[in-house]
Amino acid sequence: MALARRRLKNIELIKREDGKSGWPSLDGRQRALNQFHGLLDGDVSEDKILNAVNSLGRNKSPGRDGITASFFKAYWDIIETVVVLIPKVTCSDQPSKFRPISLCQTIYKVVAKILVNRLKGALPLIISEEQAAFVPERSITTHCLLGQELIHKFKPKFFILTNGKFSNVINAECGFRQGCPLSPYLFILCSELLTAHFKQNFGEMGVPISLGGPPVSHLLYADDILFFAGASLVNARKVSSILTDYCSWTGQRVNRTKSTVLFSKWTPSTVKAQLTKFLGCSRVDEFEYLGIKFAMRRLTKLDFAPLVQRARAHTLAVLHEFEKMSRSFLWDKDPDHRGLHYVSWNEVARPTRYGGLGFHASTKWIGALRARVAWQVIGSPTGLLQKCLSHKYGDELEVHGSSRGHSNCWKAICDGAKCLRSSVRWRIGDGQSIGVLQDTWLWDRPLSEWPTLCDILAIEDLYVADFLLDDISWDRRKLLTFFGESLVDHICGILAEPEPSLDCMELIKTPLGSTISANVYNRLFEEEQDPVCTILKLGLRPRIRLFWWRIYKNKIPTNGWLVSRKFQDDPQCPFGCNAIEDLDHITTGCKKLRMIFYVLDEWGFAMPRFRSFVELKEELARYRNSHDDWRWIYCGTVFNGWRNQNSYKHATGHHSILRIVFIYLMVSPPTGWLKINLDGALRRSNVGGIGIVIRDDRGTLISAAGWEIKHWDSTQVELMAF
């Protein structure tokens, strides 16, 4: 597969714009930055270099020397930069169809990272709200939602989508290298010139999503740009003038083949034809922006067919179509034969910590993903999206439902706010917005849901501000008239903001490294405790863990289970135990299993005996926090006994008792062969070791050796072991 992809991306021919073959001349274009010297000037100390090195990824794509950033923990070398051409489409034959990615030397990346760390703090103040790429705390989602909201509001107006590549806007001496950590930030600094040109000379242009709301003239995500303007020749000339000026400053041109224009359905056809001809862009009825389809109609299932097709190629799991793919992957052995679905999808699609197999329940993820968007709106009250939405719908998110005439964008945000309620609470400012009874400001849920004694009727219409004094401290005497003393002590322990400020939301119960969506999704299962969690936390091998997971779910195809599903008529154990083969039998009662336990006892492994599967579960739960070896050996023995029983039942051969025990305790090689186990490991101090053990097919130790090494990369240490 790797060789096939390499042949597919091999560059065989490059066509210039004049149609002739050959590489275009790169001379005569200057690409560098000559502003912000004061921001970027400063001494580079050893601490800053160390901070930059630590912030680089350990195993990012290396340059010609093949050395990653982790190498610099032990060595320091200088090499030249390599530029790799990455095809954008299949069979690329033009320079514009490639992405030139620079495999920069690590020393260069260190210096660039120092500058990046300096720039990050100033970017939100320098870069306008229309640009969402590479700026901390800004998201691609906000532009997608705002674009959808404008499409929802569209009257006789139009916009232009330009997918050209923008470079440096200031005359200088060299260009930006894709692959350099500094390039994205320099790029958006230069593209800020386009926004400044809009605001200074064409501030009246744009489309408001509500009457009197702030107009939106353009949206940028790196070099993907949307223009919004009324469908008139005057506005078209303004847009053309803006692009002409911008291109003259940067030395670039608009790619007309990638630029499109979309009109609302109320625009006269003569106006559409006139403006399309003037702009030189193709006219479309729908388009994609940042991977999201925009259209002047309600999207249907067919509109998402390409997404389904891409998911089939990349094994993603999104919504119902992708859940079908996941179920087929889990149960169907091949595409032509449908397998037996032993366990319901709801039991499979649960986080492993709550007794599932970790498959994503796409329908439950909808609310969790929307919660992340809702938090972006709540946490950025002064952002462009929030200002536009609040002017149209108000400041309060409608967590109990939205009106029929509202846009899908607003409905999705309101649904996300409803799912987010369990993960946020109010941080007290002046207390004017926080209801005492129904809002979450004390602990992690509203006071109305806590089993506490208080005068519910008296505080039903009160706000937190009613219990605050003028200096924003608690009025303890008034609190005691409504609440018990222990609850008042806890309330007084909540510190309000020292200076008068507005109430705001804050996240709660979000572990370090966990996303908002994952936190909201996991909280859907907190109330449902599953006994199978005991076996999942034992650290069993994957196949054995899945086998026992199915046992706990009573979904193992024993003879008794197959009879109950009318797949066969005989429920007896195939080893002649004269007993029905069920969970109790295969886990505790089968005579073959007891014989295996007897051999283990003789070998020094004291195996407990149980009368039923219920008793076994209770014992496993009792010792869930211990480190007794019998649990791993017991579970593995039952698994191998079950596999041997199936081999006997289906006449594919079975093993003796000694062979079953030996197979579990050691995966032996064929007769006459030797088995070599080797591995390498590395500590944080860069001191590691390599070890090797050689045994024959009976498990007899032939030889063993090990030695210490020093290295910087654990992956290469493991490779050295081979």
C-alpha positions, 0 to 999 in steps of 0.5 A: 500500500505504501509503494502504491501511494508513493507511485500515485504521488510521484511527480511526472509532469508540471504544466505552466500557465502557458500550457508548456511543460517545465517548472515556472520561474520563482525569481522576482517575487519578494516574500518577507515581513518588515513590520513588528520589529519591536514585537519580535526583538529581544534577547534569546536566552537559554531558558527560552530555547529550552522552552521552545525545544520542549514545546516541539513534538518529539517525532514530527516529520524530520528533514534530510537527516531523519532526526526528530526534535527528541535528538536535540536532547542529546545532540545539536546539529545543523542541516539544510532545509528540504522542501517536499511537494504534497499533491492536493489532488490525484495526478497533480501536474501543475504547481498550484496543485501541490503544497510545498511543505518545508522540512525545516531543520530543528534549530530553525524550528526552535528559533521560530517557536520562540517567536511564535510563543511571543506572538501568541499573546498579542495575536487576539489583540492584533488580528480582527475577529473576521480571521479565525485561523491560528489565533488562540481561543478562536475556532473554525466552528464559529465561522461555519455557524456565522456563515450558515446564519447569514445564509438563513437570513439572506435577502436579495444579496450575494457573496464571493468565495475565494479559495486562492492562496495568500502570501505576505502583504508587505514587500520583503526578501523571502517567502513563508515556508509551509512547515515552519512553526512561524509561517501561519502566524506571519500569514494571518498578520499579513492577511490582516491588511485585507480586513483593515482595508475593508474597515477603513474604506468600505465599512458600509458593506456587509450583511446583518443577520437581523435588523440593526445588527452588526454587518458582516462583510467577510470571513477569513480562515487562513486563505479561505475567504467569504465576501458578503454584499448586496447584489448590485454593480456598485458593490461588485466594483467595490469588491473588485477594487478591494481584491485589486488593491490587495493583489497589487500589495501582495503580488498575488492574483485571484484564482478565478477557477476556484472562486464562485458567486452565489445569489439569493433566489430573489435576485433577478436573473439579469442582475445575476448574469451581469454580476457574474460576467463582471466578476469573472467567477462561476455562478453556483447554487451551493458551495462548500466552505471549510468542509461544510455545505452552504445552500439556499435550501434545506439540506437533505440526506443526499447532500451528506452522501460524499461525507458517508463515502469519505467515511467508508474510505477512512473508517470514521463513525459519524451519525447513523450511517457510520454506526451501521459501518461500526456494527458491521465491522464488529459483527460481520466477518465479511461484507457478503455475510451478515453476522449475528449481533450478540449484544445491543448497540447501546451496550457496545457504544458506551465508554470502557470505563462504564462497561462498554467497548468504547464505540461511539454512539453517534446520536449521543455525540450530537449533543456533546459536540454542540455543547462545545459550540455553545461554550464557545458562544457563552465563553466569548460574549464579545466575539463576532458570532455572539454579537450577531446572535445576541442582537437577533435572538437575545442574550439568553440561550433557550435551553428549553427549546427554540422557536420554529422560525429560528435558524438551524445554527441557533437551534444547535447552539441552544441544544448544546447549551442544554447538554452543557448545563451539567458541566458548567456553573455560575461564577458569582459577580454581582449575582443579578443573573443567578437564580437561587433555586433553579440555577447552578451556582452551588456545587454541581447542580441547582439547589432544587435538586439537592436533598437539603432543608430550605424554604423553597417557596420563599427563595423561588423568585430570589436571586443571589444578589439578594444575599450580597451586601454592597461590598459583594460579601455574603449577608450571613444573617439573611442567609440563616433565615432561609437555609440551615447553618451547615449550608450557610457555612458552605455558601459563605465559603464561595468567594465572589469576585473582589471587584463588581463585575457581571456574572459569568459561566465556568466549567466544572468537572473537566479533567486536565487533558479532557475536551468539553465534548468528551466530558459532556458525553461521559457524563451521560453514563455516570448514573449507570454502573455496570458490573462488567467494569470489574473485569475490564479493569483487570488488565487482561489481554484484549481477546480474553477481556472481550471474551469475559465482557461477553460472559458478563453480558450473557452473550456467549454462544453456549449450547444452552444459549443456542437452544434458547435462540433456537439454533440447535436442539442439544444443550448438553456439554460436548465433553460428556458432563451430563449438564447443560452448557451455560455460563455457570458450567463453562466458568465453574462446573465443567469437568474439563475445566476442573481438571485444568485447575488440578494441573495448575494446583500441582504446578504451584498455582493455587486456583480457587473453586466456585459453585456458580458464576454469580459466586465467581463475580462476587469474588472478582469484585471483592478482590478488584483492587488487589494484585492476586495472580489467580484472577488473571490465570483463572480468566485466561484458563476459562478462555483457553478451555472455551476455545478448546471446547469449540475445537472439539465440538466442531471437529477441528482438533483439540488439545490435552489438559497439559497442552492447554495449560502450557499454551496459556502460560507460554505461547510455544513455538513449533516442535524443534524450533526455538522461541526468542523474546526480546525488547528494549526500553528507555527511561527519562534519563536516556538510560535504557536496556535491551534484553533477550530470552531464548526457549525451546518448544517445551519452555526450557530456558536455553539462554538469556542476556541483557545490556545497558545502552544510552539513547534519546529515542525509545522507538529506536531502542526497540528497533535496536533490540531486533 
